[in-house]
Amino acid sequence: MKILSAQYISTPKNIDGSSSFEGQLIISYNEDGTVTTHRYPGSPEIERWLEEGNTPLPPDPIPEPEPLTAQQKLEAAGLTVEELKDLLGL
């Protein structure tokens, strides 16, 4: 497998913000058109590619989720507007 380029990918985080994964993940874009996920350290292919003087691109930023609307928050709580009004005595 000949690696043409590579990029770090964001790894999952625990609820406290700590990493849930030891090491890093790197995806490689290969000459044959395939894409491979590598654990680093631990992948001989990526380690060889890095030893050749190559550098992976940084990970793509993780987009912030859109804030929920009041209606979506009510729905997530299992309430309708009418039920909330009734609950509040309105």
Residue, then its C-alpha position, 0 to 999 in steps of 0.5 A: m500500500k502506497i500512502l499519498s496523504a494522511q490526516y489525523i482524525s478526532t477521537p471520541k471523548n469521555i463525558d469528562g473530556s478525557s480521551s477514550f482512546e489511547g494514541q491517535l487515529i490517522i486516516s490515509y488516502n492510498e494510491d489505489g483509491t482506498v482510505t485506511t484508518h490507522r492506530y498511531p503508534g502501532s501502524p507500520e505503514i503510517e510509521r514508515w510514511l512518517e519516517e519518510g518525512n511526511t506529516p499528516l494534516p490536522p483533523d477537521p474541526i468538529p462542528e458545534p451542534e445547533p442550539l435547540t429551540a424551545q419547542q425541541k427542548l419541550e419535545a425532548a422532555g416529552l411535553t407539548v406546549e398545551e401540557l406545559k401551559d396546563l402544568l403552569g396553570l396558564 
